Structure formats: structure tokens, C-alpha cells
Amino acid sequence: MTLSEEQIKALKGWLGDGKKISEVQTLLSDKFGVNITYMDLRFLIDDLDIELKKEPDPVAEDAKENAGASEGVSEEQPESGKVRVELDKVQRPGILASGSVVFSDGTTGSWQLDQLGRFGLSTDKGADYRPSESDMAEFQNALRSLLG
């Protein structure tokens, strides 16, 4: 789909204001009579190299604040009870469960469990990051609770 310069300018403005893609779909339809699927709009946004405004993650923000307040705590001895685990509301095809995690040192990551039972964890600190034993135990217990 091709949009006019006026429509592209409006699209960039709406996204710059923090509008969600579904809201932009409605605005395009209402203001310009352009009906576009969510996926086509997502591809168009990528083609136009428009950066989506990211909503702050309250869990990650809270973890960063807590990490700054507890600078005296070493990374090897993080406070217990500070691992936060969330389950994604929508699962991708081939994935049984996925979600996000914030470890006690403020490291954020995403996890997934595929249909073959393989577990994956990626963090903002890369592949070399290893959570402490107490964080991993807390993480595993939280997953058991979430996945029942």
C-alpha cells in the first residue's frame, strides 16, 4: 500500500505522539478513508523506517530504581525475593509459554518454553550473563507458579 506525503506525515506524527498501531489504523480510516490491516500497517511502518515510541516497562523501571538504591549489595549476593517474572498474554506459534523477567540486580530478559520443552532465556546483558543461584531458584519457583 502506498500513502500520500500528507498521510505519511500524519502517520509519523501519530506514532511520534505515542499512538498505538491499532489507534493509527482507526485514524487513517477516519481521516483519510484508508483501510489497512494491522500487519500491513506494521510492514509499512518498517518500510518507512519509523521508530515506534516504546512504552516504559514498569517492571524494568522499578528494577532500575531498586538497583540504584542498593548499590552496596554485590552482584553475587543479591537480595532475595526481588526476581519478577511475567507471562506474556499472547503466545507466538510454536511457543507454549513466554514472558519477561527482571532479576534482583536489575538485569531484564525474556524467556520462552517451546513445544518440545526447550527453554530459552535472553537478557539485556547478553549470552554471558548468569543469574545468581538464588535468583535462578526464585525464577524457577515463579515459573512453576505461573505455569501451574
C-alpha positions as CSV (number, residue, x, y, z in Angstrom):
1,M,0.0,0.0,0.0
2,T,1.2,3.5,-0.8
3,L,0.3,6.5,1.2
4,S,0.5,10.2,0.1
5,E,3.0,12.5,1.6
6,E,0.2,14.1,3.8
7,Q,-0.8,10.6,5.0
8,I,2.8,9.7,5.8
9,K,3.3,12.9,7.7
10,A,0.2,12.3,9.7
11,L,1.3,8.6,10.3
12,K,4.7,9.8,11.6
13,G,3.1,12.4,13.8
14,W,0.6,10.0,15.4
15,L,3.3,7.4,16.1
16,G,5.6,10.2,17.4
17,D,2.8,11.1,19.8
18,G,2.9,7.6,21.1
19,K,-0.3,6.3,19.4
20,K,-0.6,2.5,19.2
21,I,-0.8,0.9,15.8
22,S,-4.4,0.0,16.3
23,E,-5.2,3.6,17.1
24,V,-3.3,4.7,13.9
25,Q,-5.4,2.2,11.9
26,T,-8.6,3.9,13.1
27,L,-7.2,7.4,12.5
28,L,-6.1,6.5,8.9
29,S,-9.6,5.2,8.2
30,D,-11.4,8.1,9.8
31,K,-9.3,10.9,8.5
32,F,-8.3,9.6,5.1
33,G,-10.6,6.7,4.3
34,V,-7.6,4.3,4.2
35,N,-8.4,0.8,5.5
36,I,-5.3,-1.2,6.2
37,T,-4.7,-4.3,8.2
38,Y,-2.6,-4.2,11.4
39,M,0.1,-6.4,9.7
40,D,0.2,-4.3,6.6
41,L,0.5,-1.1,8.7
42,R,3.3,-2.7,10.7
43,F,5.2,-3.6,7.5
44,L,4.6,0.0,6.2
45,I,6.0,1.4,9.4
46,D,9.1,-0.8,9.0
47,D,9.4,0.2,5.3
48,L,9.3,3.9,6.2
49,D,11.9,3.4,9.0
50,I,9.6,4.9,11.6
51,E,10.6,4.2,15.1
52,L,7.7,3.3,17.4
53,K,7.7,5.1,20.7
54,K,8.2,2.4,23.4
55,E,6.1,2.5,26.4
56,P,8.1,2.3,29.6
57,D,8.1,-1.1,31.2
58,P,7.0,-0.5,34.8
59,V,8.7,-3.7,36.0
60,A,12.1,-2.8,34.4
61,E,11.8,0.9,35.6
62,D,11.1,-0.3,39.1
63,A,14.1,-2.7,38.9
64,K,16.4,0.1,37.7
65,E,15.3,2.3,40.6
66,N,15.9,-0.6,43.1
67,A,19.2,-1.3,41.6
68,G,20.4,2.3,42.0
69,A,19.2,2.3,45.6
70,S,21.0,-0.9,46.6
71,E,24.5,-0.2,45.1
72,G,26.1,-1.6,48.3
73,V,24.8,-5.1,47.5
74,S,27.2,-7.1,45.5
75,E,26.0,-8.9,42.3
76,E,27.0,-12.2,43.8
77,Q,24.7,-11.7,46.8
78,P,21.5,-10.1,45.5
79,E,18.6,-9.6,47.9
80,S,16.2,-12.5,48.0
81,G,12.7,-12.0,46.8
82,K,13.5,-9.5,44.1
83,V,13.0,-11.6,41.0
84,R,10.0,-10.6,39.0
85,V,8.5,-12.9,36.3
86,E,5.6,-12.2,34.0
87,L,3.8,-14.4,31.5
88,D,3.0,-12.9,28.0
89,K,-0.7,-12.6,27.3
90,V,-0.3,-13.7,23.7
91,Q,1.9,-16.6,22.8
92,R,3.7,-17.0,19.5
93,P,3.1,-20.0,17.3
94,G,5.3,-23.0,18.4
95,I,5.7,-21.5,21.9
96,L,4.0,-23.0,24.9
97,A,4.8,-20.1,27.2
98,S,6.9,-17.0,27.2
99,G,7.3,-13.8,29.2
100,S,9.7,-11.4,30.8
101,V,11.9,-11.5,33.9
102,V,13.8,-8.9,36.0
103,F,16.5,-10.3,38.2
104,S,17.5,-8.8,41.5
105,D,20.4,-7.0,40.0
106,G,18.1,-5.2,37.6
107,T,19.0,-7.3,34.6
108,T,15.9,-7.7,32.3
109,G,15.3,-10.5,30.0
110,S,12.8,-12.6,28.1
111,W,12.1,-16.3,28.4
112,Q,10.3,-18.9,26.4
113,L,9.4,-22.6,26.5
114,D,8.7,-24.2,23.1
115,Q,6.5,-27.2,22.3
116,L,9.5,-29.5,22.5
117,G,10.2,-28.5,26.1
118,R,13.3,-26.4,25.3
119,F,13.8,-23.4,27.5
120,G,15.3,-20.2,26.3
121,L,16.5,-17.1,28.2
122,S,17.9,-13.9,26.7
123,T,18.9,-10.9,28.8
124,D,19.9,-7.3,28.1
125,K,23.4,-8.2,29.3
126,G,23.9,-10.8,26.5
127,A,24.7,-14.5,26.4
128,D,27.4,-14.4,29.0
129,Y,25.1,-13.2,31.8
130,R,24.5,-15.8,34.5
131,P,21.9,-15.0,37.3
132,S,22.9,-15.9,40.8
133,E,21.8,-19.3,42.2
134,S,19.2,-17.7,44.5
135,D,17.8,-15.7,41.5
136,M,17.6,-18.8,39.4
137,A,15.8,-20.7,42.2
138,E,13.3,-17.8,42.6
139,F,12.9,-17.6,38.8
140,Q,12.1,-21.4,38.6
141,N,9.7,-21.2,41.5
142,A,7.9,-18.2,39.9
143,L,7.7,-20.1,36.6
144,R,6.2,-23.1,38.4
145,S,3.6,-20.9,40.0
146,L,2.7,-19.1,36.7
147,L,2.6,-22.3,34.6
148,G,0.8,-24.3,37.3
